[in-house]
Amino acid sequence: MNLFRDNQIKYYIIFLFSFSLLIFLSSMGLNAVQEKAIQNLFLSHDKAIVTSLLEQGISKGVIAKAVTNTVSSQEGTALLVSIGITEHTSIRFLPFIAEFQRISGYFMLPVGAFLSILLFGGTFIFLWKREQLYQRAAKVITRFTEGDFSCRMPQMSEGTLYRLFASLDQLATTLQSKNEAGQKAKKFLKNTISDISHQLKTPLAALTMYHEIISDEPDHIKTVIEYSEKTGLALKRMQQLIQAMLKITRLDAGSIVFEKESCRISELVLQAIGELTTRASSEGKEIIIDESSEETIICDKQWTSEAIGNIVKNALDHTDSGGEIHISWNRTPAMLRILISDNGSGIPPEDLHHIFKRFYRSKKSLDTQGVGLGLSLTKSIVEGQGGIISVQSTLHEGTTFILSFLTES
């Protein structure tokens, strides 16, 4: 039974069992004492009667017959009534019975008092320990309600009560996790709003300025065209910023489920760079795909192609005219790796560990395109699918990004 798994209850039940056994043994002892006392009292009573009858000259035979007689008669009862001995006679007028009462009380009162003290003492200790346990639990619950989950409910034994305490601990852990998740979500939302607000200030200020210039000089066609183009670029930057932030926010919130499927890497790469080849050509740069081996990968094709495209965009941003971006892949027993290399300016060592942070822009790349979200988004996409992204770079020589995915058998 679960009841006996609680040590306090188990010990109290053992105490009650021992107490009951003690009562039984005490009763047997008192019964023996009373039997001996009754025997002695009746013997003293018979001795007194025999002595009185002998002194009055009654023959021994008559006395012996009277002492051993077990049958009463009306004459005998009437005689006892006449001398005041009936069932209503007070015990204090019956010396032998009064003596028996005194002897019984002498033994029973101390034993009864001892047993009562023992029972109340044991019960008090049990209830006191139980009360201490309840008070400890109440203090912990109070801490829980105040948001402090560092304490734990008493877990000294087994049993129903401790199972209840364990359930409360589990509930507190769940509440703590939800509380931490809520705080994290609030902090994330606050930071996201702050980031978006901060990043939108520059293009909004530029748009305001462009609008004022165009409004002040509506008759200067060249000015209107020039600043209209700048307005378009600012709007495009804002659109890219908002779209990238929304994607990162959805990825961080876990609201995006990657739909993995088997696809050829060559098709994945072509989809990723489809809109970038024109830019590369216009800037005098070349994107080279190594198709020496055909491999397949299990991934979300749409999101993974976007991740690859973001890295290629980054490479174009940091590669001068005449530069090359190489895309290749290889398979190991455990991993399938996609490598994207360029011969651009490279990444300074002090920036290498920060490039995946949101809105991070190296001091040496402030004059390049981008808003500092592409690599952060790529990292979220790759890691969201269980992959790993790493980077190797040498200043003034180039950079290589490596996307590694576990092979699935």
Buried (B, 14 or more C-beta within 10 A) or exposed (E): EEEEBBBBBBBBBEBBEEBEEBBEEBEEEBEEBBEEBBEBBEEEBBEEEBEEBEEEEEEEEEBEEBEEEEEEEEEEEEEEEEEEEEEEBEEEEBEBBBBBEEBBEEBBEEBBEEBEEBBEEBBEBBEEBBEEBEEBBEEBBEBBEEEEBEBBBBEEBBBEBBEEBBEBBEEBEEBBEEEEEEEEEEEEEEEBEEBBEEBBEBBEEBBEBBEEBBEEEEEEEEBBEBBEEBBEBBEEBBEBBEEBBEBBBEBBEEEBEBEBEEBBBBEBBBBBBEEBBEBBEEBEBBBEBEBEEEBBBBBBBEBBBBBBBBBBBBBBBBBEEEBBBBBBBEBEEEBBBBBBBBBBBBBBEEBBEEBBEBBBBBEBBEEEBBBBBBBBBBBBBBEBBEBBBEBBBEBEEBBBBBBBBEBEE
